[in-house]
Structure formats: C-alpha cells, structure tokens
Amino acid sequence: MHPPSQPNPNLIERNPDGTFTKETLQRAMKALKKRLKVTRLDDESRLGHDAMSKGGRSGIVGVRPPDQYPVEVWQALEAKGRVRAMGQGLYEVVDQTPGD
C-alpha cells in the first residue's frame, strides 16, 4: 500500500510527450464519479431523508478527488472540460453530451 502522498506508479501512466494516457484519465474520472456517488448516498441516508418523510436529494455536486491521483491529473481533466474546479480542492463532474 502506498502512502497518500505518493501515487501508485502503476496507476499513473504518461504518453511519451509527458501527457497522461487516456486510460489514466478514464480511471481518474471513474474514481471521482464513484467518490461523488458514495458521498451523495451517504448524505441522502441521513435522518429526514427517508420514504416516510418529505425525503430529499443530496445537494452535493462536488467532492475532493481521490488522493491516489496527483493534482496534475485533475488539472488535465479540467483542461479537457471533463471536470470543473470549485475551489478549496473540490471538483465537480461536467455533464458530457453524447456528441462530445
């Protein structure tokens, strides 16, 4: 197991020109989406969000990205328009239309 300050070297792959591989960016997006989903489910499971009450949906739109990816990966995804920085280290997933 790697400490959070050092990313898993097998997880981060770069192209010869120094950019991140498509697979690395896809894995990072999948990890971010999973973290967002789990965070939303956790928020929705609080008291007051059950079937017998008014219910409610989570208002969470952004999360802190997984530590196993360096900040440069998130910056690359932001440059591609896949995520948006919200400030304070939080990112939100940008909805992609099928034509993109």
C-alpha positions as CSV (number, residue, x, y, z in Angstrom):
1,M,0.0,0.0,0.0
2,H,1.3,3.4,-0.9
3,P,1.1,6.4,1.4
4,P,-1.4,9.1,0.2
5,S,1.5,11.5,-0.6
6,Q,2.9,9.1,-3.2
7,P,0.6,7.9,-6.0
8,N,0.7,4.3,-7.1
9,P,3.2,4.3,-10.0
10,N,1.2,1.6,-11.9
11,L,-2.0,3.8,-11.7
12,I,-0.4,6.9,-13.4
13,E,0.8,6.3,-16.9
14,R,2.1,9.0,-19.3
15,N,2.5,9.3,-23.0
16,P,6.0,9.9,-24.5
17,D,5.2,13.6,-24.7
18,G,4.5,13.7,-21.0
19,T,0.7,13.9,-21.1
20,F,-1.4,11.4,-19.2
21,T,-2.7,8.4,-21.1
22,K,-6.3,8.1,-21.9
23,E,-6.6,5.1,-19.6
24,T,-5.1,7.1,-16.7
25,L,-7.7,9.8,-17.2
26,Q,-10.5,7.3,-17.6
27,R,-9.5,5.6,-14.3
28,A,-9.3,9.0,-12.5
29,M,-12.8,10.0,-13.8
30,K,-14.2,6.7,-12.7
31,A,-12.7,7.1,-9.2
32,L,-14.1,10.7,-9.0
33,K,-17.6,9.6,-10.1
34,K,-17.6,6.8,-7.6
35,R,-16.5,9.1,-4.7
36,L,-19.2,11.5,-5.7
37,K,-21.8,8.8,-5.8
38,V,-20.8,7.4,-2.4
39,T,-20.8,10.8,-0.9
40,R,-24.2,11.6,-2.2
41,L,-25.6,8.3,-1.0
42,D,-24.1,8.9,2.5
43,D,-25.7,12.4,2.5
44,E,-29.1,11.0,1.4
45,S,-29.1,8.3,4.1
46,R,-29.2,10.8,7.0
47,L,-32.3,11.1,9.1
48,G,-35.0,13.1,7.5
49,H,-34.3,11.7,4.0
50,D,-36.4,8.5,4.3
51,A,-39.5,7.3,2.5
52,M,-41.8,8.3,5.3
53,S,-40.7,11.9,5.5
54,K,-40.6,14.6,2.9
55,G,-37.5,12.9,1.6
56,G,-34.8,14.7,-0.2
57,R,-32.0,14.5,-2.6
58,S,-28.4,15.3,-1.9
59,G,-27.3,18.8,-2.8
60,I,-23.7,17.7,-3.1
61,V,-22.3,18.5,-6.5
62,G,-18.5,18.3,-5.9
63,V,-16.0,16.3,-3.9
64,R,-12.3,16.2,-3.1
65,P,-10.7,14.0,-5.7
66,P,-9.1,10.7,-4.7
67,D,-5.5,11.1,-3.3
68,Q,-4.1,8.3,-5.5
69,Y,-4.0,10.7,-8.4
70,P,-1.8,13.8,-8.4
71,V,-3.3,17.2,-8.9
72,E,-1.9,17.3,-12.4
73,V,-4.4,14.6,-13.5
74,W,-7.3,16.7,-12.3
75,Q,-5.9,19.8,-14.0
76,A,-5.6,17.8,-17.2
77,L,-9.2,16.7,-16.9
78,E,-10.3,20.2,-16.2
79,A,-8.4,21.4,-19.4
80,K,-10.3,18.8,-21.4
81,G,-13.6,20.0,-19.9
82,R,-14.4,16.8,-18.0
83,V,-14.3,18.3,-14.5
84,R,-14.7,21.8,-13.1
85,A,-12.7,23.1,-10.1
86,M,-15.0,24.5,-7.5
87,G,-12.3,25.9,-5.2
88,Q,-10.8,24.6,-2.0
89,G,-9.7,21.4,-3.7
90,L,-13.2,20.3,-4.7
91,Y,-14.1,19.2,-8.2
92,E,-17.4,18.6,-9.9
93,V,-18.1,16.3,-12.9
94,V,-19.2,18.2,-16.0
95,D,-22.1,16.6,-17.8
96,Q,-21.0,15.3,-21.2
97,T,-23.4,15.1,-24.0
98,P,-23.2,12.1,-26.3
99,G,-21.8,14.2,-29.1
100,D,-18.8,15.2,-27.1
